[in-house]
C-alpha cells in the first residue's frame, strides 16, 4: 500500500505558543499498539511545543532543518540544529521552542516502553 501523509495544524500544541504542523506518517492504529505518533513535525517561527511528560511512552526527536531550544526534563535548555537527536525517556518531560524566523523541522516518534 502507498498513500500520502495526513497533515494537521495544531495551535498551542501541548500548551505551547503559535502553530505546529504535523505530517502524520503513521496513525496510532497503523502502529498496531506499539505507539501513537510517527510524524514529520514543523514548528513554525516563534512557536513551540509546550512542556509535557511521557508517562508510559518515550519519544526521540531528530532535527532535520532549522534551529531551536530543547528543554529537557530537568528544565535545562540546549540549542539544537540539523543532525541533533533529543531523547525523552519514559516518565520524563520536555518541550521544544522555535524562536527563529525559519521553520524548525523534526521527525518525532512516540512509542511504548
CNS distance restraints for C-alpha pairs under 8 A (distance, minus, plus):
assign (resid   5 and name CA) (resid  23 and name CA) 5.86 0.50 0.50
assign (resid   5 and name CA) (resid  24 and name CA) 5.50 0.50 0.50
assign (resid   5 and name CA) (resid  25 and name CA) 5.22 0.50 0.50
assign (resid   5 and name CA) (resid  26 and name CA) 7.77 0.50 0.50
assign (resid   6 and name CA) (resid  23 and name CA) 5.63 0.50 0.50
assign (resid   6 and name CA) (resid  24 and name CA) 5.28 0.50 0.50
assign (resid   6 and name CA) (resid  25 and name CA) 7.17 0.50 0.50
assign (resid   7 and name CA) (resid  21 and name CA) 6.94 0.50 0.50
assign (resid   7 and name CA) (resid  22 and name CA) 5.55 0.50 0.50
assign (resid   7 and name CA) (resid  23 and name CA) 4.47 0.50 0.50
assign (resid   7 and name CA) (resid  24 and name CA) 6.17 0.50 0.50
assign (resid   8 and name CA) (resid  21 and name CA) 5.81 0.50 0.50
assign (resid   8 and name CA) (resid  22 and name CA) 5.30 0.50 0.50
assign (resid   8 and name CA) (resid  23 and name CA) 6.71 0.50 0.50
assign (resid   8 and name CA) (resid  24 and name CA) 7.95 0.50 0.50
assign (resid   9 and name CA) (resid  19 and name CA) 6.61 0.50 0.50
assign (resid   9 and name CA) (resid  20 and name CA) 5.71 0.50 0.50
assign (resid   9 and name CA) (resid  21 and name CA) 4.39 0.50 0.50
assign (resid   9 and name CA) (resid  22 and name CA) 6.21 0.50 0.50
assign (resid  10 and name CA) (resid  19 and name CA) 5.63 0.50 0.50
assign (resid  10 and name CA) (resid  20 and name CA) 5.29 0.50 0.50
assign (resid  10 and name CA) (resid  21 and name CA) 6.29 0.50 0.50
assign (resid  10 and name CA) (resid  22 and name CA) 7.70 0.50 0.50
assign (resid  11 and name CA) (resid  17 and name CA) 7.35 0.50 0.50
assign (resid  11 and name CA) (resid  18 and name CA) 5.71 0.50 0.50
assign (resid  11 and name CA) (resid  19 and name CA) 4.42 0.50 0.50
assign (resid  11 and name CA) (resid  20 and name CA) 6.45 0.50 0.50
assign (resid  12 and name CA) (resid  16 and name CA) 4.58 0.50 0.50
assign (resid  12 and name CA) (resid  17 and name CA) 4.90 0.50 0.50
assign (resid  12 and name CA) (resid  18 and name CA) 5.55 0.50 0.50
assign (resid  12 and name CA) (resid  19 and name CA) 6.09 0.50 0.50
assign (resid  12 and name CA) (resid  20 and name CA) 7.70 0.50 0.50
assign (resid  12 and name CA) (resid  48 and name CA) 7.58 0.50 0.50
assign (resid  12 and name CA) (resid  49 and name CA) 7.28 0.50 0.50
assign (resid  12 and name CA) (resid  50 and name CA) 7.66 0.50 0.50
assign (resid  13 and name CA) (resid  17 and name CA) 7.19 0.50 0.50
assign (resid  13 and name CA) (resid  18 and name CA) 7.93 0.50 0.50
assign (resid  13 and name CA) (resid  19 and name CA) 7.06 0.50 0.50
assign (resid  13 and name CA) (resid  20 and name CA) 6.57 0.50 0.50
assign (resid  13 and name CA) (resid  48 and name CA) 7.17 0.50 0.50
assign (resid  13 and name CA) (resid  49 and name CA) 5.14 0.50 0.50
assign (resid  13 and name CA) (resid  50 and name CA) 6.27 0.50 0.50
assign (resid  14 and name CA) (resid  49 and name CA) 5.73 0.50 0.50
assign (resid  14 and name CA) (resid  50 and name CA) 4.65 0.50 0.50
assign (resid  14 and name CA) (resid  51 and name CA) 6.78 0.50 0.50
assign (resid  14 and name CA) (resid  52 and name CA) 6.66 0.50 0.50
assign (resid  15 and name CA) (resid  49 and name CA) 6.97 0.50 0.50
assign (resid  15 and name CA) (resid  50 and name CA) 4.77 0.50 0.50
assign (resid  15 and name CA) (resid  51 and name CA) 7.39 0.50 0.50
assign (resid  16 and name CA) (resid  47 and name CA) 7.04 0.50 0.50
assign (resid  16 and name CA) (resid  48 and name CA) 4.90 0.50 0.50
assign (resid  16 and name CA) (resid  49 and name CA) 4.71 0.50 0.50
assign (resid  16 and name CA) (resid  50 and name CA) 3.86 0.50 0.50
assign (resid  16 and name CA) (resid  51 and name CA) 7.51 0.50 0.50
assign (resid  17 and name CA) (resid  46 and name CA) 7.51 0.50 0.50
assign (resid  17 and name CA) (resid  47 and name CA) 4.86 0.50 0.50
assign (resid  17 and name CA) (resid  48 and name CA) 5.14 0.50 0.50
assign (resid  17 and name CA) (resid  49 and name CA) 7.13 0.50 0.50
assign (resid  17 and name CA) (resid  50 and name CA) 7.44 0.50 0.50
assign (resid  18 and name CA) (resid  44 and name CA) 7.28 0.50 0.50
assign (resid  18 and name CA) (resid  46 and name CA) 6.80 0.50 0.50
assign (resid  18 and name CA) (resid  47 and name CA) 4.37 0.50 0.50
assign (resid  18 and name CA) (resid  48 and name CA) 6.58 0.50 0.50
assign (resid  19 and name CA) (resid  43 and name CA) 6.74 0.50 0.50
assign (resid  19 and name CA) (resid  44 and name CA) 5.96 0.50 0.50
assign (resid  19 and name CA) (resid  47 and name CA) 5.89 0.50 0.50
assign (resid  19 and name CA) (resid  48 and name CA) 7.46 0.50 0.50
assign (resid  20 and name CA) (resid  41 and name CA) 6.99 0.50 0.50
assign (resid  20 and name CA) (resid  42 and name CA) 5.70 0.50 0.50
assign (resid  20 and name CA) (resid  43 and name CA) 4.64 0.50 0.50
assign (resid  20 and name CA) (resid  44 and name CA) 5.90 0.50 0.50
assign (resid  20 and name CA) (resid  47 and name CA) 7.15 0.50 0.50
assign (resid  20 and name CA) (resid  48 and name CA) 7.34 0.50 0.50
assign (resid  20 and name CA) (resid  49 and name CA) 7.49 0.50 0.50
assign (resid  21 and name CA) (resid  41 and name CA) 5.72 0.50 0.50
assign (resid  21 and name CA) (resid  42 and name CA) 4.97 0.50 0.50
assign (resid  21 and name CA) (resid  43 and name CA) 6.49 0.50 0.50
assign (resid  21 and name CA) (resid  44 and name CA) 7.59 0.50 0.50
assign (resid  22 and name CA) (resid  39 and name CA) 6.23 0.50 0.50
assign (resid  22 and name CA) (resid  40 and name CA) 6.09 0.50 0.50
assign (resid  22 and name CA) (resid  41 and name CA) 4.70 0.50 0.50
assign (resid  22 and name CA) (resid  42 and name CA) 6.50 0.50 0.50
assign (resid  23 and name CA) (resid  39 and name CA) 5.34 0.50 0.50
assign (resid  23 and name CA) (resid  40 and name CA) 5.08 0.50 0.50
assign (resid  23 and name CA) (resid  41 and name CA) 6.15 0.50 0.50
assign (resid  24 and name CA) (resid  37 and name CA) 7.35 0.50 0.50
assign (resid  24 and name CA) (resid  38 and name CA) 6.17 0.50 0.50
assign (resid  24 and name CA) (resid  39 and name CA) 4.38 0.50 0.50
assign (resid  24 and name CA) (resid  40 and name CA) 6.62 0.50 0.50
assign (resid  25 and name CA) (resid  38 and name CA) 5.61 0.50 0.50
assign (resid  25 and name CA) (resid  39 and name CA) 5.05 0.50 0.50
assign (resid  25 and name CA) (resid  40 and name CA) 7.25 0.50 0.50
assign (resid  26 and name CA) (resid  30 and name CA) 5.70 0.50 0.50
assign (resid  26 and name CA) (resid  31 and name CA) 6.56 0.50 0.50
assign (resid  26 and name CA) (resid  37 and name CA) 6.84 0.50 0.50
assign (resid  26 and name CA) (resid  38 and name CA) 5.50 0.50 0.50
assign (resid  26 and name CA) (resid  39 and name CA) 7.06 0.50 0.50
assign (resid  27 and name CA) (resid  31 and name CA) 6.49 0.50 0.50
assign (resid  27 and name CA) (resid  36 and name CA) 6.88 0.50 0.50
assign (resid  27 and name CA) (resid  37 and name CA) 6.59 0.50 0.50
assign (resid  27 and name CA) (resid  38 and name CA) 7.35 0.50 0.50
assign (resid  28 and name CA) (resid  32 and name CA) 7.06 0.50 0.50
assign (resid  28 and name CA) (resid  33 and name CA) 7.26 0.50 0.50
assign (resid  28 and name CA) (resid  35 and name CA) 6.31 0.50 0.50
assign (resid  28 and name CA) (resid  36 and name CA) 4.26 0.50 0.50
assign (resid  28 and name CA) (resid  37 and name CA) 6.12 0.50 0.50
assign (resid  29 and name CA) (resid  33 and name CA) 7.02 0.50 0.50
assign (resid  29 and name CA) (resid  36 and name CA) 7.82 0.50 0.50
assign (resid  31 and name CA) (resid  35 and name CA) 5.72 0.50 0.50
assign (resid  31 and name CA) (resid  36 and name CA) 6.75 0.50 0.50
assign (resid  34 and name CA) (resid 111 and name CA) 5.77 0.50 0.50
assign (resid  34 and name CA) (resid 112 and name CA) 5.54 0.50 0.50
assign (resid  35 and name CA) (resid  57 and name CA) 7.63 0.50 0.50
assign (resid  35 and name CA) (resid 109 and name CA) 7.95 0.50 0.50
assign (resid  35 and name CA) (resid 110 and name CA) 5.63 0.50 0.50
assign (resid  35 and name CA) (resid 111 and name CA) 3.77 0.50 0.50
assign (resid  35 and name CA) (resid 112 and name CA) 5.17 0.50 0.50
assign (resid  36 and name CA) (resid 110 and name CA) 5.76 0.50 0.50
assign (resid  36 and name CA) (resid 111 and name CA) 6.31 0.50 0.50
assign (resid  37 and name CA) (resid 108 and name CA) 7.18 0.50 0.50
assign (resid  37 and name CA) (resid 109 and name CA) 5.45 0.50 0.50
assign (resid  37 and name CA) (resid 110 and name CA) 4.91 0.50 0.50
assign (resid  37 and name CA) (resid 111 and name CA) 7.18 0.50 0.50
assign (resid  38 and name CA) (resid 107 and name CA) 7.55 0.50 0.50
assign (resid  38 and name CA) (resid 108 and name CA) 5.72 0.50 0.50
assign (resid  38 and name CA) (resid 109 and name CA) 4.42 0.50 0.50
assign (resid  38 and name CA) (resid 110 and name CA) 6.45 0.50 0.50
assign (resid  39 and name CA) (resid 107 and name CA) 5.84 0.50 0.50
assign (resid  39 and name CA) (resid 108 and name CA) 5.41 0.50 0.50
assign (resid  39 and name CA) (resid 109 and name CA) 6.63 0.50 0.50
assign (resid  40 and name CA) (resid 105 and name CA) 7.06 0.50 0.50
assign (resid  40 and name CA) (resid 106 and name CA) 5.75 0.50 0.50
assign (resid  40 and name CA) (resid 107 and name CA) 4.52 0.50 0.50
assign (resid  40 and name CA) (resid 108 and name CA) 6.30 0.50 0.50
assign (resid  41 and name CA) (resid 105 and name CA) 5.69 0.50 0.50
assign (resid  41 and name CA) (resid 106 and name CA) 5.20 0.50 0.50
assign (resid  41 and name CA) (resid 107 and name CA) 6.02 0.50 0.50
assign (resid  41 and name CA) (resid 108 and name CA) 6.86 0.50 0.50
assign (resid  42 and name CA) (resid 103 and name CA) 6.34 0.50 0.50
assign (resid  42 and name CA) (resid 104 and name CA) 5.68 0.50 0.50
assign (resid  42 and name CA) (resid 105 and name CA) 4.54 0.50 0.50
assign (resid  42 and name CA) (resid 106 and name CA) 6.52 0.50 0.50
assign (resid  43 and name CA) (resid  47 and name CA) 6.07 0.50 0.50
assign (resid  43 and name CA) (resid  48 and name CA) 6.40 0.50 0.50
assign (resid  43 and name CA) (resid  49 and name CA) 7.71 0.50 0.50
assign (resid  43 and name CA) (resid  97 and name CA) 7.88 0.50 0.50
assign (resid  43 and name CA) (resid  98 and name CA) 6.50 0.50 0.50
assign (resid  43 and name CA) (resid 103 and name CA) 5.89 0.50 0.50
assign (resid  43 and name CA) (resid 104 and name CA) 5.04 0.50 0.50
assign (resid  43 and name CA) (resid 105 and name CA) 6.32 0.50 0.50
assign (resid  44 and name CA) (resid  48 and name CA) 7.83 0.50 0.50
assign (resid  44 and name CA) (resid  98 and name CA) 7.01 0.50 0.50
assign (resid  44 and name CA) (resid 102 and name CA) 7.11 0.50 0.50
assign (resid  44 and name CA) (resid 103 and name CA) 4.89 0.50 0.50
assign (resid  44 and name CA) (resid 104 and name CA) 6.47 0.50 0.50
assign (resid  45 and name CA) (resid  98 and name CA) 5.80 0.50 0.50
assign (resid  45 and name CA) (resid  99 and name CA) 6.31 0.50 0.50
assign (resid  45 and name CA) (resid 100 and name CA) 5.53 0.50 0.50
assign (resid  45 and name CA) (resid 101 and name CA) 4.94 0.50 0.50
assign (resid  45 and name CA) (resid 102 and name CA) 5.31 0.50 0.50
assign (resid  45 and name CA) (resid 103 and name CA) 5.42 0.50 0.50
assign (resid  45 and name CA) (resid 104 and name CA) 7.38 0.50 0.50
assign (resid  46 and name CA) (resid  97 and name CA) 7.54 0.50 0.50
assign (resid  46 and name CA) (resid  98 and name CA) 5.29 0.50 0.50
assign (resid  46 and name CA) (resid  99 and name CA) 4.53 0.50 0.50
assign (resid  46 and name CA) (resid 100 and name CA) 6.00 0.50 0.50
assign (resid  46 and name CA) (resid 101 and name CA) 6.87 0.50 0.50
assign (resid  47 and name CA) (resid  97 and name CA) 6.29 0.50 0.50
assign (resid  47 and name CA) (resid  98 and name CA) 5.45 0.50 0.50
assign (resid  47 and name CA) (resid  99 and name CA) 6.85 0.50 0.50
assign (resid  48 and name CA) (resid  95 and name CA) 7.42 0.50 0.50
assign (resid  48 and name CA) (resid  96 and name CA) 5.59 0.50 0.50
assign (resid  48 and name CA) (resid  97 and name CA) 4.30 0.50 0.50
assign (resid  48 and name CA) (resid  98 and name CA) 5.82 0.50 0.50
assign (resid  49 and name CA) (resid  95 and name CA) 5.46 0.50 0.50
assign (resid  49 and name CA) (resid  96 and name CA) 5.21 0.50 0.50
assign (resid  49 and name CA) (resid  97 and name CA) 6.49 0.50 0.50
assign (resid  50 and name CA) (resid  94 and name CA) 7.75 0.50 0.50
assign (resid  50 and name CA) (resid  95 and name CA) 5.11 0.50 0.50
assign (resid  50 and name CA) (resid  96 and name CA) 6.91 0.50 0.50
assign (resid  51 and name CA) (resid  71 and name CA) 7.79 0.50 0.50
assign (resid  51 and name CA) (resid  93 and name CA) 6.37 0.50 0.50
assign (resid  51 and name CA) (resid  94 and name CA) 5.04 0.50 0.50
assign (resid  51 and name CA) (resid  95 and name CA) 4.30 0.50 0.50
assign (resid  51 and name CA) (resid  96 and name CA) 7.75 0.50 0.50
assign (resid  52 and name CA) (resid  93 and name CA) 5.06 0.50 0.50
assign (resid  52 and name CA) (resid  94 and name CA) 5.73 0.50 0.50
assign (resid  52 and name CA) (resid  95 and name CA) 6.68 0.50 0.50
assign (resid  53 and name CA) (resid  91 and name CA) 6.29 0.50 0.50
assign (resid  53 and name CA) (resid  92 and name CA) 5.35 0.50 0.50
assign (resid  53 and name CA) (resid  93 and name CA) 3.78 0.50 0.50
assign (resid  53 and name CA) (resid  94 and name CA) 6.62 0.50 0.50
assign (resid  54 and name CA) (resid  58 and name CA) 6.15 0.50 0.50
assign (resid  54 and name CA) (resid  59 and name CA) 7.89 0.50 0.50
assign (resid  54 and name CA) (resid  88 and name CA) 7.76 0.50 0.50
assign (resid  54 and name CA) (resid  89 and name CA) 7.48 0.50 0.50
assign (resid  54 and name CA) (resid  90 and name CA) 5.66 0.50 0.50
assign (resid  54 and name CA) (resid  91 and name CA) 5.14 0.50 0.50
assign (resid  54 and name CA) (resid  92 and name CA) 5.68 0.50 0.50
assign (resid  54 and name CA) (resid  93 and name CA) 6.08 0.50 0.50
assign (resid  55 and name CA) (resid  90 and name CA) 5.91 0.50 0.50
assign (resid  55 and name CA) (resid  91 and name CA) 4.52 0.50 0.50
assign (resid  55 and name CA) (resid  92 and name CA) 7.23 0.50 0.50
assign (resid  56 and name CA) (resid  90 and name CA) 5.90 0.50 0.50
assign (resid  56 and name CA) (resid  91 and name CA) 6.75 0.50 0.50
assign (resid  56 and name CA) (resid 112 and name CA) 6.45 0.50 0.50
assign (resid  56 and name CA) (resid 113 and name CA) 6.34 0.50 0.50
assign (resid  57 and name CA) (resid  89 and name CA) 7.58 0.50 0.50
assign (resid  57 and name CA) (resid  90 and name CA) 5.27 0.50 0.50
assign (resid  57 and name CA) (resid  91 and name CA) 7.65 0.50 0.50
assign (resid  57 and name CA) (resid 110 and name CA) 6.57 0.50 0.50
assign (resid  57 and name CA) (resid 111 and name CA) 5.51 0.50 0.50
assign (resid  57 and name CA) (resid 112 and name CA) 4.32 0.50 0.50
assign (resid  57 and name CA) (resid 113 and name CA) 5.02 0.50 0.50
assign (resid  58 and name CA) (resid  87 and name CA) 7.95 0.50 0.50
assign (resid  58 and name CA) (resid  88 and name CA) 5.70 0.50 0.50
assign (resid  58 and name CA) (resid  89 and name CA) 5.05 0.50 0.50
assign (resid  58 and name CA) (resid  90 and name CA) 4.95 0.50 0.50
assign (resid  58 and name CA) (resid  91 and name CA) 7.99 0.50 0.50
assign (resid  58 and name CA) (resid 110 and name CA) 5.68 0.50 0.50
assign (resid  58 and name CA) (resid 111 and name CA) 5.67 0.50 0.50
assign (resid  58 and name CA) (resid 112 and name CA) 6.38 0.50 0.50
assign (resid  58 and name CA) (resid 113 and name CA) 6.37 0.50 0.50
assign (resid  59 and name CA) (resid  87 and name CA) 6.30 0.50 0.50
assign (resid  59 and name CA) (resid  88 and name CA) 5.18 0.50 0.50
assign (resid  59 and name CA) (resid  89 and name CA) 6.90 0.50 0.50
assign (resid  59 and name CA) (resid 108 and name CA) 6.76 0.50 0.50
assign (resid  59 and name CA) (resid 109 and name CA) 5.44 0.50 0.50
assign (resid  59 and name CA) (resid 110 and name CA) 4.52 0.50 0.50
assign (resid  59 and name CA) (resid 111 and name CA) 6.51 0.50 0.50
assign (resid  60 and name CA) (resid  85 and name CA) 6.74 0.50 0.50
assign (resid  60 and name CA) (resid  86 and name CA) 5.52 0.50 0.50
assign (resid  60 and name CA) (resid  87 and name CA) 4.45 0.50 0.50
assign (resid  60 and name CA) (resid  88 and name CA) 5.88 0.50 0.50
assign (resid  60 and name CA) (resid 108 and name CA) 6.08 0.50 0.50
assign (resid  60 and name CA) (resid 109 and name CA) 6.00 0.50 0.50
assign (resid  60 and name CA) (resid 110 and name CA) 7.27 0.50 0.50
assign (resid  61 and name CA) (resid  85 and name CA) 5.58 0.50 0.50
assign (resid  61 and name CA) (resid  86 and name CA) 4.95 0.50 0.50
assign (resid  61 and name CA) (resid  87 and name CA) 6.50 0.50 0.50
assign (resid  61 and name CA) (resid 106 and name CA) 6.26 0.50 0.50
assign (resid  61 and name CA) (resid 107 and name CA) 5.64 0.50 0.50
assign (resid  61 and name CA) (resid 108 and name CA) 4.82 0.50 0.50
assign (resid  61 and name CA) (resid 109 and name CA) 7.03 0.50 0.50
assign (resid  62 and name CA) (resid  82 and name CA) 7.86 0.50 0.50
assign (resid  62 and name CA) (resid  83 and name CA) 6.68 0.50 0.50
assign (resid  62 and name CA) (resid  84 and name CA) 5.99 0.50 0.50
assign (resid  62 and name CA) (resid  85 and name CA) 4.65 0.50 0.50
assign (resid  62 and name CA) (resid  86 and name CA) 6.53 0.50 0.50
assign (resid  62 and name CA) (resid 106 and name CA) 5.38 0.50 0.50
assign (resid  62 and name CA) (resid 107 and name CA) 5.09 0.50 0.50
assign (resid  62 and name CA) (resid 108 and name CA) 6.71 0.50 0.50
assign (resid  63 and name CA) (resid  80 and name CA) 7.38 0.50 0.50
assign (resid  63 and name CA) (resid  81 and name CA) 5.89 0.50 0.50
assign (resid  63 and name CA) (resid  82 and name CA) 4.85 0.50 0.50
assign (resid  63 and name CA) (resid  83 and name CA) 5.59 0.50 0.50
assign (resid  63 and name CA) (resid  84 and name CA) 5.46 0.50 0.50
assign (resid  63 and name CA) (resid  85 and name CA) 6.45 0.50 0.50
assign (resid  63 and name CA) (resid 104 and name CA) 7.74 0.50 0.50
assign (resid  63 and name CA) (resid 105 and name CA) 6.23 0.50 0.50
assign (resid  63 and name CA) (resid 106 and name CA) 4.44 0.50 0.50
assign (resid  63 and name CA) (resid 107 and name CA) 6.60 0.50 0.50
assign (resid  64 and name CA) (resid  81 and name CA) 7.46 0.50 0.50
assign (resid  64 and name CA) (resid  82 and name CA) 4.84 0.50 0.50
assign (resid  64 and name CA) (resid  83 and name CA) 6.36 0.50 0.50
assign (resid  64 and name CA) (resid 104 and name CA) 7.79 0.50 0.50
assign (resid  64 and name CA) (resid 105 and name CA) 5.40 0.50 0.50
assign (resid  64 and name CA) (resid 106 and name CA) 5.19 0.50 0.50
assign (resid  64 and name CA) (resid 107 and name CA) 7.14 0.50 0.50
assign (resid  65 and name CA) (resid  81 and name CA) 6.73 0.50 0.50
assign (resid  65 and name CA) (resid  82 and name CA) 5.24 0.50 0.50
assign (resid  65 and name CA) (resid 103 and name CA) 7.42 0.50 0.50
assign (resid  65 and name CA) (resid 104 and name CA) 5.66 0.50 0.50
assign (resid  65 and name CA) (resid 105 and name CA) 4.93 0.50 0.50
assign (resid  65 and name CA) (resid 106 and name CA) 6.99 0.50 0.50
assign (resid  66 and name CA) (resid  81 and name CA) 5.87 0.50 0.50
assign (resid  66 and name CA) (resid  82 and name CA) 6.60 0.50 0.50
assign (resid  66 and name CA) (resid 102 and name CA) 6.50 0.50 0.50
assign (resid  66 and name CA) (resid 103 and name CA) 5.94 0.50 0.50
assign (resid  66 and name CA) (resid 104 and name CA) 4.43 0.50 0.50
assign (resid  66 and name CA) (resid 105 and name CA) 6.35 0.50 0.50
assign (resid  67 and name CA) (resid  79 and name CA) 7.16 0.50 0.50
assign (resid  67 and name CA) (resid  80 and name CA) 5.61 0.50 0.50
assign (resid  67 and name CA) (resid  81 and name CA) 4.50 0.50 0.50
assign (resid  67 and name CA) (resid  82 and name CA) 7.32 0.50 0.50
assign (resid  67 and name CA) (resid  98 and name CA) 6.87 0.50 0.50
assign (resid  67 and name CA) (resid 100 and name CA) 7.23 0.50 0.50
assign (resid  67 and name CA) (resid 104 and name CA) 5.93 0.50 0.50
assign (resid  68 and name CA) (resid  79 and name CA) 5.77 0.50 0.50
assign (resid  68 and name CA) (resid  80 and name CA) 5.39 0.50 0.50
assign (resid  68 and name CA) (resid  81 and name CA) 6.66 0.50 0.50
assign (resid  68 and name CA) (resid  96 and name CA) 6.99 0.50 0.50
assign (resid  68 and name CA) (resid  97 and name CA) 5.49 0.50 0.50
assign (resid  68 and name CA) (resid  98 and name CA) 4.62 0.50 0.50
assign (resid  68 and name CA) (resid  99 and name CA) 6.45 0.50 0.50
assign (resid  68 and name CA) (resid 100 and name CA) 7.25 0.50 0.50
assign (resid  68 and name CA) (resid 104 and name CA) 6.77 0.50 0.50
assign (resid  69 and name CA) (resid  77 and name CA) 6.16 0.50 0.50
assign (resid  69 and name CA) (resid  78 and name CA) 5.45 0.50 0.50
assign (resid  69 and name CA) (resid  79 and name CA) 4.61 0.50 0.50
assign (resid  69 and name CA) (resid  80 and name CA) 5.88 0.50 0.50
assign (resid  69 and name CA) (resid  96 and name CA) 5.78 0.50 0.50
assign (resid  69 and name CA) (resid  97 and name CA) 5.04 0.50 0.50
assign (resid  69 and name CA) (resid  98 and name CA) 6.57 0.50 0.50
assign (resid  69 and name CA) (resid  99 and name CA) 7.85 0.50 0.50
assign (resid  70 and name CA) (resid  77 and name CA) 5.68 0.50 0.50
assign (resid  70 and name CA) (resid  78 and name CA) 5.24 0.50 0.50
assign (resid  70 and name CA) (resid  79 and name CA) 6.35 0.50 0.50
assign (resid  70 and name CA) (resid  80 and name CA) 6.56 0.50 0.50
assign (resid  70 and name CA) (resid  86 and name CA) 7.55 0.50 0.50
assign (resid  70 and name CA) (resid  94 and name CA) 7.33 0.50 0.50
assign (resid  70 and name CA) (resid  95 and name CA) 6.08 0.50 0.50
assign (resid  70 and name CA) (resid  96 and name CA) 4.71 0.50 0.50
assign (resid  70 and name CA) (resid  97 and name CA) 6.52 0.50 0.50
assign (resid  71 and name CA) (resid  75 and name CA) 5.47 0.50 0.50
assign (resid  71 and name CA) (resid  76 and name CA) 5.63 0.50 0.50
assign (resid  71 and name CA) (resid  77 and name CA) 4.65 0.50 0.50
assign (resid  71 and name CA) (resid  78 and name CA) 6.58 0.50 0.50
assign (resid  71 and name CA) (resid  94 and name CA) 5.38 0.50 0.50
assign (resid  71 and name CA) (resid  95 and name CA) 5.07 0.50 0.50
assign (resid  71 and name CA) (resid  96 and name CA) 6.07 0.50 0.50
assign (resid  71 and name CA) (resid  97 and name CA) 7.92 0.50 0.50
assign (resid  72 and name CA) (resid  76 and name CA) 5.42 0.50 0.50
assign (resid  72 and name CA) (resid  77 and name CA) 6.54 0.50 0.50
assign (resid  72 and name CA) (resid  78 and name CA) 7.95 0.50 0.50
assign (resid  72 and name CA) (resid  88 and name CA) 7.85 0.50 0.50
assign (resid  72 and name CA) (resid  93 and name CA) 6.66 0.50 0.50
assign (resid  72 and name CA) (resid  94 and name CA) 4.82 0.50 0.50
assign (resid  72 and name CA) (resid  95 and name CA) 6.94 0.50 0.50
assign (resid  73 and name CA) (resid  88 and name CA) 7.92 0.50 0.50
assign (resid  73 and name CA) (resid  92 and name CA) 5.43 0.50 0.50
assign (resid  73 and name CA) (resid  93 and name CA) 4.67 0.50 0.50
assign (resid  73 and name CA) (resid  94 and name CA) 5.36 0.50 0.50
assign (resid  75 and name CA) (resid  94 and name CA) 7.71 0.50 0.50
assign (resid  80 and name CA) (resid  84 and name CA) 6.11 0.50 0.50
assign (resid  88 and name CA) (resid  92 and name CA) 6.11 0.50 0.50
assign (resid  88 and name CA) (resid  93 and name CA) 7.03 0.50 0.50
assign (resid  88 and name CA) (resid  94 and name CA) 7.09 0.50 0.50
assign (resid  90 and name CA) (resid 113 and name CA) 6.75 0.50 0.50
assign (resid  98 and name CA) (resid 103 and name CA) 7.58 0.50 0.50
assign (resid  98 and name CA) (resid 104 and name CA) 6.32 0.50 0.50
